[in-house]
Amino acid sequence: MSNQPIGLAKVMKKGKNDKAYWYKVGALFPTKNARVNKLKLDALPVDGVLFLTEYDPKDEGQSAPEGIESEAPF
């Protein structure tokens, strides 16, 4: 079992000019049971919406998840 995350937890927040900003708030880790993963959160989304994405070591947490528009639907 690796300490490397297999996914990231991100939230999207509205910024200036209705631009979407993405923030990493946690990580998803594998366990010994292949059917169960552990989600470790450093923060909770205020609006209750959490996006889980695949882990990329180069990801700084600010990019939009693939398949999700970078502009927030505000």
N, C-alpha and C positions, 0 to 999 in steps of 0.2 A: 504494500500500500504506500502510495506516494503522498508527500505533503504538498504536492503541486495541485492547484485547483483545476477542476475540469470545466468550470463555468464561473461567470461573474453575475452579480446582482446589481442592476442599475435602475436609477430613477430618472425621469425626464421632468425638467422644470422650465417654466416660461421665463424668458429674459427680455431684454430690450427689443423693440420692434417685433414682438411675438416670436422671436427666435428660440428654438429648443436647445437646451443644454443638458448633457447627460453626465450623471455623477455615479461613480462606483460606490456602492454602499455595503457590499459583501462579496463573498465567494462561495462556490459550491465545491465540495470535496468528496471523493469516493470513499467508501467504507469497505470492510472485508466482505460484506454482503453486496454482490453486484447489483441487486435490485433496489438498494437503498443508498441515498447520498445525504451528506450533511451540509446544510446551509448555515453559514456563519455570517450574521449581519452585524455591521458596525453602526448602522442607523436604520430607522424605520421610515418608510415613505408616509408623508402626512396624508396624501390623498388615497393611500391604500393600493396604489398601482406599482408593481415591481416587475421589471423585465429581467429574465434569466437568459444569458448569452453564453456562447462557447468561449472558453478562455483562449486568449492570444497573449503571449508574453510581452508583445510590443504594445499592447493596448493600455493607454493611459487612463481609460475610464471616461473620456470626454466624447468619444465618437458614438454616432448613432448605431445601434445594432443593425446588421444587414437585414434588408427587407422592411425596415421601418423608416418612414420619411423623416428627414432631418428637421423639417419644420413641424412644430407642434400644432395640433388642431385646436387652437384656443379661440 
